[in-house]
Amino acid sequence: MMKESVLNLLRITGAFAPFRWAHRGRALIITYHRFSEREGGARISARAFAEQAQYLATHYTLVPLSQLADCLRRREIPPGLAAITIDDGYRDAYEIAFPILRRHCASATVFVVTEFVNGTTWLWTDKPRYLTALAAPQAFEIGIGDHKLRLELNGGASRAVAAGLINAALKPLSEEARDALIERLAFKLRVKLPERPPAEYCAINWGQAREMADAGVEIGSHTLTHPLLTALGDQRLREELGRSRDRIQTALRRWIENQQRSDAEKRVTVVRVDRVTLVLGAGRPRDVDDEGARDRQTRRG
């Protein structure tokens, strides 16, 4: 809350104007994941998102990410160009973010995990969050890969920390090892994991995706099942990207402009022109000079 209050004060007093001037020749991408009607916590509140959307719509030209990428390909970047992206396709993107975007006539791109939107799978990172949130208060140990975690579940903050540490330890593992450890965690915590995600962890459905697309929100591919792409072989990688794109095109009955990479590739620049650096996710900008990384940028089709 204090951080949001400080940012709001800076916005009201015009303190961001020098930032806009200093970066007037660069494109800006702002990435979101989860939204909440409540203040505080890891998700951005509806109030804060509305303030940010209003600010961006007032001071920038907001465009879909595909249009911004086209400008980069042509090496023509108009001043004040920005794109809002929303990852994964959680239901709160439709219930909370979408009405705010419409109110401010703000363009955005929502990257959806297609099996998640189909309702057939969880995003795996939500499983430890669910298990630690519902477990009885306790301290426990669990070995994950090379990590021996000693965790406490005694309130919301400690449960969030525990879930974060568990997810960080699970991330480098193979899907099979990760799934087996999540099952062991559920057994250890004595919490039954539902086959499908409960409401708090649900995705939008295809009807909602079509409504958003019809209103001008760009829908892009965020893979089929949200795996760690850098760990996949070529065939599985093509399947994750191609089948996801095809499913979206069939559901929306339109051509898909964007495919988004995830994990390490999402955290660094994947579209680079001269001195332009775009960060497509959390993390610090850093240079990518690898030709393969440039080839795997957001693209048409």
N, C-alpha and C positions, 0 to 999 in steps of 0.2 A: 504493500500500500504506500509506503514512504517513497519507494522508487517511482511508482506511477504518479504520485503527487508532484515529485520533483520534475519529472518529464512534462507533466501538464503545465507546470509553472513556466518551464523553458519554452513550451509551445506558445503560451499566451503572450509572453514577453517578446516573442520574435527572436529568441536566441538561436533558432535553427537556421535563420536566414544566411549566416556566413557559411554554414555547411552546404546549403543548396548552391550558393555561389561558387564555392571551391570545387564542387563536383558537378557543375553545370554541364560539362561535356561527357558525363558518364551516365549510363543507365542504372537504375536502382531496382532491385528485386527484393521484395519483403515476403518472407515465408512464414506461414502460420500452420498450426496443427490442430489444436483443440480449443474449444470455446466454452464458456460457462456463463450462466446468469448470475453466479455468485462472485463476489470479490475475493481476491486472495487465491492462493494455490498455484499450481503449475499452469493451469489453463488461463488464457486471456479472457478477461471479463467482457461481457457484451458492452458495457459502458466504455471500457478502454478501447475496444475495437472500433466502436462507433466514432470515438474521438479521433482515432488514427485514420480511419477511412475518410472522415471529413477533412482532416488536414491534408492527406494525400490528394484527394480530389480537388482541393483548393489550390495547392501549390505545385502539383505535377500533372502531366498528361498520362492518365492511367490507360494502359492497353493490355490486351491478352499477351501472354508470354510468346506465343507464336509470332505476333506482330513485332515484338521487341527483337526476337531472334532474326527475323527478316531484315530489320534495320542493321543489325550487326553484320549479317552476311553481306549486305550492300555497303558496309562501312559508312553508313549514314545514320548518325545518332542525333535526333533532334534534342534540343535542350529540354531538361525537365521531364524526360521519359521514365516511366516507372511501371512495374507490374506487381500485382499482388498474386501470390500463389498459396494454395492450401493443400497440404499433403494428406494422403491416405484415404480421405472420403468418409470421415466419421459423420454420424447423423447430425451433430451439432453444427457442421458446416452448412447444412440446409436449414436447420431450425433457428439458428442464431445468426450466423454470418450472412447468409443469403438475403434476409430481409434488410439488413444494414447496408449491404452492397447496393441493393435496389434503391434504397432511400437516398443514397448519395450518388446514384448513377455511376457507380465505380465498377470498372471491368475487373475480372479476376480469372485465374485458371485453377481449377481443382483437379489434382492428380489422384486418381482412384486406383485402389488395388481391386482387381475385378472379382476374384473369388470372395473377397471380403464383401463387396457389394452384392454378390450373388447370395450372401447369407450362409455360405457353406463352411466358412472358416473364421477363426479369430485372427487378429494380428498377434503374433506370438508374444510380443513384448507386453501385451495386456494380461496374459495369463499370470505371470508372477505378481502383477499389480492386484489382480483380483484375489489371488490366494493370500497374499500378505494382508490385504484389506479385511478379509473375512475371518482370518485365523484368530484363535483365542490369544489373549495377551501372554507372551512367553519370550524367553531367550532360547536360541537354538543355534546349532552349527550345521553347516552343509558344505561338502566338498564339491566344487565344480571345476573340472579341468585341473589346472595347477593352483587354484585358489581354495583356501580353507576359510570360509566366511563364518564369522561369529556375529549373529544378528539379534536385534531386539525388536519386538512388536509391542510397543506400549504407547499407542497414540498415533495420530495421523502422520506426524512428521517422521517418526521412527519407521513407520511402515513404508512411507514413500522412499526413504533412504534405503531400506532393505530391498525393496523392489528394484531400485536403480542399480544397486550393487550386484544383485542377482542377474539382471539383464546384461550388465557389462561383462560379467563372467561367462554368460551363456553365448554371447554374440559370436566369438571366434569359433565355436564348436560346429560340427556338422549338424545338419537338421535332425538326423537320427539320434545323435547323442543329446542334442538340446531337448528334443521331445521326451526322451527317456528321463532326463533329469527333471523336467517340469512335472512329469508323472510322479517321480519320487518326492518332489517337493510337496505336491498335493497330498500324498500319503503321509508324509512327515507332519504336515500341518493339520491333517485331518479335515481337509476341505474338499468337497466334491467339485470337480471342474466340469461345468456344463459342456455339452457337445458343441453348442453354438453360443456366441457371446450374448450376455444379458444386455438390457437396454443401455446401460451406461457405456458399453463398449461396442455398440452397434454401428453399422455403416448406413449411409443413405441407401435407398433402393433405386432401381432403374427408373421408376416413375418420377422420383424426385430429381434424379440426374437429368432426365429429359426436360423437366420443368425448368431447371437451372440453365440448361443449354438453350432452351427456347427463349429465355430471358437475356441471353448474351453472355452467360458464364461459359468459359471454355472448359471442356472436360478433356483431360489428358490421361495417358496411361502411366501408372505407377507400378507396373508389373502385374503378374497373375497372382502371386502368393506372397510378395514382399520378402524374398530371400536376400541373403547377402550376395549380391551379384558378383563381386570379385572372387567368390569361392566357387562359382559355377563353371562347368565346361561349356564349350561353344553351343552344343545342341540344346542343353537346358536353357542357356541364355537366350537363344533364338526363340525357344518355346515361351519363356516368360514374357518376352517383349511382344512377339508376334501374336500369340493367342490372346493376350490382354488387349492389344490394339483391335484385333478382329472382333472380340466380344463387345467392346465399346462401340465400334462402328455399327455392328448389327443392332445393338440395343438403342442407340441414338439415331440410327438411320442417317448418318452423316460421316464425312471424312474426318479422321482424327489428325489434328495438327501436331500434337506434342506427345512424345514419350519422355518420361523423366527417369533418370537413373537414381539409385538410392545409395545409402550408407556412405562409404568413403568418397565415392564419385559425386554424390550429391553435395558433399561438404566443401568441395573445391570448385574452381572454375571449370566448366565444361564448354563454355562459349567464350573464346578469347580473341579479341581483335586489337592489335597494337597494345595500348596500355589499359584497355578496358578489362576489368576483373569483375565477374559476376559471381556472387555466392548464392547457390541454390539451396542452402540449408544452413543449419547452425554450424558454427565453427569459424575459423579465421581464414581470410582469403590467402591463397598462396598460388604461386605460378605453376602452370602445367604446360610443359613443353613437349610432352610425349605426343607423337602423331596419333597414336591409337586413342588417346584420351580425346583429342580434337575430333577424331572420326566418330566418337560415341557421344556426340552432343545431341541436344534436343533437335529433332528433325521432323519433316513431314513424312507421314506414312509409316 
